[in-house]
Amino acid sequence: MIELEVLASGSRGNTALLTLGSSEGGDTLFMLDAGLSPRRTRKALETRGRTHRDIAGVLLTHGDGDHLHGGWAKAIGSWGFKIHTHASHVNRVRASGIAPEYIAEFDREIVFTDTHIETALAPHDTHGTVVYVVRHNDAVVGWATDVGRIDAALASFLRSASPHILGIESNYDREMQAQSGRPPFLIDRITGGWGHLSNNEAMDIVVELDDACELQHVVLLHRSEQCNCPRVIESLWRDRAPHMLDRITIASQHEASGAIAVTMDRCPT
């Protein structure tokens, strides 16, 4: 079993909990990104009957401050986990103050006893962002946030994964972005293929994946508070993919998503 819960998602901090169950009892708990402060993360764990010692590690997408909070530079020693970091991001993570002994560098995959984590590097600003596919026994979770665009390689990577649960960025509404009054350089950075995914771009890949192998659930991540709105997202899905609306969760900056568990069988090959 895999269980996913997004604690917060947005420009002010991103963290999700990924629980990997075991048939022998007990489980393993990872964080997807560490964009919340150590204090807020500890409080979230305590309300779920957990402690900081339960965290086995962090799967880091990239080193921006909303995905790696500055407070971890001092706190990580008392927590004791490692931050799994793509080789191209190591220097930035070190520059943020994380000591080398708490960085676990990878290039393409991460392997644990019952868990195989495949990765792909997707366009985002200068160094890109890591897209994860976590395979635990027969359950699969995909995770793609701060993705500038879905190119052919990334689409193929996600299709081959056939995830049960997919977390994917749905950052902005095109019209709201155009009318935001933001400087042109910022709009270009966000919408130009190296920044973030629009609602429509997220929907296109989700519908494609669902057509190939039905998704159990989709969590829409990193919603802009200025250039997006849950009502706009819901309206889009209601108009274009109403059959999926009851499988969509819009993650929030301020409230946790609640636990989402893999409960369906894999698609037949």
PELINGI-V301794 format. One record per pair of residues at least 12 apart in sequence whose C-alpha atoms are under 10 Angstrom apart, sorted by the first residue. I is the first residue (numbers start at 1). J is the second residue. Records with the same first field share a line. If there is no record, write none. Layout:
BEGIN
I=J / J
END
This chain:
BEGIN
1=19 / 20 / 21 / 22 / 23 / 27 / 136 / 137 / 138 / 139 / 140 / 261 / 262 / 263
2=18 / 19 / 20 / 21 / 22 / 27 / 28 / 29 / 134 / 135 / 136 / 137 / 138 / 139 / 140 / 141 / 164 / 165 / 259 / 260 / 261 / 262 / 263
3=17 / 18 / 19 / 20 / 21 / 29 / 139 / 141 / 165 / 258 / 259 / 260 / 261 / 262 / 263
4=16 / 17 / 18 / 19 / 20 / 29 / 30 / 31 / 32 / 141 / 165 / 166 / 167 / 219 / 257 / 258 / 259 / 260 / 261 / 262
5=17 / 18 / 19 / 31 / 32 / 219 / 251 / 256 / 257 / 258 / 259 / 260 / 261
6=18 / 31 / 32 / 167 / 219 / 221 / 250 / 251 / 252 / 253 / 255 / 256 / 257 / 258 / 259 / 260
7=31 / 32 / 36 / 40 / 41 / 44 / 45 / 251 / 252 / 253 / 254 / 255 / 256 / 257 / 258 / 259
8=35 / 36 / 221 / 222 / 251 / 252 / 253 / 254 / 255 / 256 / 257
9=35 / 36 / 66 / 67 / 145 / 169 / 220 / 221 / 222 / 223 / 224 / 250 / 251 / 252 / 253 / 254 / 255 / 256 / 257
10=35 / 66 / 67 / 146 / 169 / 171 / 221 / 222 / 223 / 224 / 225 / 251 / 252 / 253 / 254
11=35 / 64 / 65 / 66 / 67 / 171 / 222 / 223 / 224 / 225 / 253
12=35 / 36 / 65 / 66 / 67 / 69 / 222 / 253 / 254
13=33 / 34 / 35 / 36 / 37 / 64 / 65 / 66 / 67 / 68 / 69 / 222 / 253 / 254
14=31 / 32 / 33 / 34 / 35 / 36 / 37 / 65 / 66 / 67 / 68 / 69 / 145 / 221 / 222 / 252 / 253
15=31 / 32 / 33 / 34 / 35 / 36 / 37 / 41 / 58 / 59 / 60 / 66 / 67 / 68 / 69 / 253 / 256
16=30 / 31 / 32 / 33 / 34 / 35 / 36 / 41 / 58 / 59 / 256 / 257
17=29 / 30 / 31 / 32 / 33 / 34 / 45 / 55 / 58 / 259
18=30 / 31 / 32 / 55 / 58 / 59 / 134 / 141 / 259 / 260 / 261
19=31 / 55 / 259 / 261
20=114 / 115 / 134 / 135 / 136 / 137 / 139
21=114 / 136 / 137
22=114 / 136 / 137
23=137
27=54
28=54 / 55 / 56 / 57
29=50 / 53 / 54 / 55 / 56 / 57 / 58
30=54 / 55 / 56 / 57 / 58 / 59 / 81 / 83
31=55 / 56 / 57 / 58 / 59 / 60 / 83
32=57 / 58 / 59 / 60 / 61 / 67 / 83 / 84 / 132 / 143
33=57 / 58 / 59 / 60 / 61 / 62 / 63 / 66 / 67 / 68 / 69 / 83 / 84
34=57 / 58 / 59 / 60 / 61 / 63 / 65 / 66 / 67 / 68 / 69 / 70 / 71 / 72 / 83
35=60 / 63 / 64 / 65 / 66 / 67 / 68 / 69 / 70 / 71 / 72
36=65 / 66 / 67 / 68 / 69 / 70 / 71 / 72
37=66 / 68 / 69 / 70 / 71 / 72 / 75
38=52 / 69 / 70 / 71 / 72 / 73 / 74 / 75 / 76 / 79
39=71 / 72 / 75
42=79
44=256
51=79
52=78 / 79 / 80 / 81
53=78 / 79 / 80 / 81
54=79 / 80 / 81
55=79 / 80 / 81 / 82
56=79 / 80 / 81 / 82 / 83
57=79 / 80 / 81 / 82 / 83 / 84 / 102 / 103 / 104
58=81 / 82 / 83 / 84 / 85 / 103 / 104
59=82 / 83 / 84 / 85 / 86 / 104 / 110 / 117 / 130 / 131 / 132
60=83 / 84 / 85 / 86 / 89 / 93 / 129 / 130 / 131 / 132
61=84 / 85 / 86 / 89 / 119 / 121 / 122 / 128 / 129 / 130 / 131 / 132 / 143 / 144 / 145 / 146
62=85 / 86 / 88 / 89 / 90 / 92 / 93 / 121 / 124 / 127 / 128 / 129 / 130 / 131 / 145 / 146
63=85 / 86 / 89 / 90 / 91 / 92 / 93 / 94 / 95 / 96 / 127 / 128 / 129
64=92 / 93 / 96 / 129
65=93 / 96
67=146
68=83 / 93 / 96 / 98
69=96
70=96 / 97 / 98
71=96 / 97 / 98
72=96 / 97 / 98
73=93 / 94 / 95 / 96 / 97 / 98 / 99 / 102
74=97 / 98 / 99
75=98
76=98 / 99 / 102
77=98 / 99 / 101 / 102
80=102
81=101 / 102 / 103 / 104
82=98 / 99 / 100 / 101 / 102 / 103 / 104 / 105
83=98 / 100 / 101 / 102 / 103 / 104 / 105
84=102 / 103 / 104 / 105 / 106 / 110
85=102 / 103 / 104 / 105 / 106 / 107 / 130
86=103 / 104 / 105 / 106 / 107 / 108 / 109 / 119 / 120 / 121 / 128 / 129 / 130
87=104 / 105 / 106 / 107 / 108
88=105 / 106 / 107 / 121 / 127 / 128 / 129
89=105 / 106 / 127 / 128 / 129 / 130
90=103 / 104 / 105 / 106
92=127
106=119
107=119 / 120 / 121
108=120 / 121 / 130 / 132
109=132 / 133 / 134
110=132 / 134
111=134 / 135
112=136
113=136
114=135 / 136 / 137
115=134 / 135 / 136 / 137 / 138 / 139 / 140
116=133 / 134 / 135 / 136 / 137 / 140
117=132 / 133 / 134 / 135 / 136 / 140 / 141 / 142
118=130 / 131 / 132 / 133 / 134 / 135 / 142 / 157 / 161
119=131 / 132 / 133 / 134 / 142 / 143 / 157
120=132 / 133 / 144 / 153 / 154 / 157 / 158
121=144 / 147 / 153 / 154
122=144 / 145 / 146 / 147 / 148 / 149 / 150 / 151 / 153 / 154 / 194
123=146 / 147 / 148 / 149 / 150 / 151 / 154 / 193 / 194 / 195 / 196
124=145 / 146 / 147 / 148 / 149 / 189 / 190 / 193 / 194 / 195 / 196
125=146 / 147 / 148 / 189 / 190 / 193 / 194 / 195 / 196
126=194 / 195
127=194
128=146 / 147 / 148 / 194 / 195
129=144 / 145 / 146 / 147 / 148
130=143 / 144 / 145 / 146 / 147
131=143 / 144 / 145 / 146 / 147 / 154 / 157 / 158 / 167 / 168
132=144 / 145 / 157 / 158 / 161 / 166 / 167
133=157 / 158 / 160 / 161 / 162 / 163 / 165 / 166
134=161 / 163
135=161 / 163
138=164 / 262 / 264 / 265 / 266
139=162 / 163 / 164 / 165 / 261 / 262 / 263 / 264 / 265 / 266
140=161 / 162 / 163 / 164 / 165 / 166 / 262 / 266
141=161 / 162 / 163 / 164 / 165 / 166 / 167 / 217 / 218 / 261 / 262
142=158 / 161 / 162 / 163 / 164 / 165 / 166 / 167 / 168 / 218
143=158 / 163 / 165 / 166 / 167 / 168 / 169 / 218 / 219 / 221
144=158 / 166 / 167 / 168 / 169 / 202 / 220 / 221
145=167 / 168 / 169 / 170 / 171 / 196 / 197 / 220 / 221 / 222
146=168 / 169 / 170 / 171 / 190 / 194 / 195 / 196 / 197 / 221 / 222
147=168 / 169 / 170 / 171 / 190 / 193 / 194 / 195 / 196 / 197 / 198 / 202
148=169 / 189 / 190 / 191 / 192 / 193 / 194 / 195 / 196 / 197 / 198
149=191 / 192 / 193 / 194 / 195 / 196 / 197 / 198 / 201 / 202
150=193 / 197 / 201 / 202 / 204 / 205
151=193
154=205
155=205 / 206 / 208 / 209
156=209
158=205 / 206 / 209
159=205 / 206 / 208 / 209 / 210 / 212 / 213
160=209 / 212 / 213
161=209 / 213
162=209 / 210 / 212 / 213 / 214 / 215 / 266 / 267
163=209 / 210 / 213 / 214 / 215 / 216 / 217 / 218 / 262 / 266 / 267
164=210 / 213 / 214 / 215 / 216 / 217 / 218 / 261 / 262 / 263 / 264 / 265 / 266 / 267
165=214 / 215 / 216 / 217 / 218 / 219 / 247 / 260 / 261 / 262 / 263
166=206 / 209 / 215 / 216 / 217 / 218 / 219 / 220 / 248
167=206 / 217 / 218 / 219 / 220 / 221 / 222 / 248 / 249 / 250 / 251
168=197 / 202 / 203 / 205 / 206 / 218 / 219 / 220 / 221 / 222 / 251
169=196 / 197 / 198 / 199 / 201 / 202 / 203 / 219 / 220 / 221 / 222 / 223 / 250 / 251
170=196 / 197 / 198 / 199 / 200 / 201 / 202 / 203 / 219 / 220 / 221 / 222 / 223 / 224 / 228 / 233 / 250 / 251
171=190 / 191 / 195 / 196 / 197 / 198 / 199 / 200 / 201 / 202 / 220 / 221 / 222 / 223 / 224 / 225 / 226 / 227 / 228 / 229 / 233
172=190 / 191 / 196 / 197 / 198 / 199 / 200 / 201 / 202 / 222 / 223 / 224 / 225 / 226 / 227 / 228 / 229 / 232 / 233
173=197 / 198 / 199 / 200 / 201 / 223 / 224 / 226 / 227 / 228 / 229 / 232 / 233 / 236
174=191 / 197 / 198 / 199 / 200 / 227 / 228
175=227 / 228
176=226 / 227 / 228 / 229 / 232
177=190 / 191 / 198 / 224 / 226 / 227 / 228
178=191 / 227
179=227
180=226 / 227
182=226 / 227
196=222 / 223 / 224
197=221 / 222 / 223
198=223 / 224 / 227 / 228
199=220 / 223 / 228 / 232 / 233 / 236 / 237
200=233 / 236 / 237 / 240
202=220 / 221
203=220 / 233 / 236 / 237 / 240 / 241
204=240 / 241
206=218 / 241 / 244
207=240 / 241 / 244
210=244
212=267
213=266 / 267 / 268 / 269
214=244 / 264 / 266 / 267
215=244 / 247 / 264 / 266 / 267
216=244 / 247 / 248 / 260 / 261 / 262 / 263 / 264 / 265 / 266
217=244 / 245 / 246 / 247 / 248 / 249 / 260 / 261 / 262
218=244 / 245 / 246 / 247 / 248 / 249 / 250 / 260
219=247 / 248 / 249 / 250 / 251 / 257 / 260
220=233 / 248 / 249 / 250 / 251 / 252
221=249 / 250 / 251 / 252 / 253
222=250 / 251 / 252 / 253
223=250 / 251 / 252 / 253
224=252 / 253
225=252 / 253
229=250
230=249 / 250 / 251 / 252
233=250
234=248 / 249 / 250
END
